Amino acid sequence: RLVLVSLGVLAGILLTHASTSAVLPPGAAEELKQHAGDVLKVKILDVQTPEGKEDRFPVIYRAKVLEVKRTASGIKKGNEIRIRSYGLTEEAVQKGFVGPKVPELLGRGWVVIAYLDREPQEDPKAKIYGIAAHGHSFEGDE
């Protein structure tokens, strides 16, 4: 009887974990990172999030490019860019968000490696990028 209770508790834990964290298929995150147009070492200068947050909310980072590891857009060291990302409220996570891993929320002053794709823009001088690999788009600086 103890084994059945333990198995029931374990199943409940696994189901709860599965409902709050989703995973891309094996190898998909690495493939998305490999196909990112721009891989940049950036310093986060400013973070903008909306006041009243929906379950999934936009995050805009203003960042300075410290190093260019790979570029399809021609971005250069020293340029300032904007990065569009998103976050989830704690309530959304508790409700059981289903989707790819959510990107980490970065703070002002953080230095990260960012896997990005330049977004289509009307102004050719605009430097707006989107995350290329969902929650795997930012890595700590190594």
Secondary structure, 3 states (H helix, E strand, C coil): CHHHHHHHHHHHHHHHHHHHCCCCCCCHHHHHHHCCCEEEEEEEEEEECCCCCCCEEEEEEEEEEEEEEECCCCCCCCCEEEEEEEEECHHHHHHCCCCCCCCCCCCCCCEEEEEEEECCCCCCCCCEEEECCHHHCEEECC
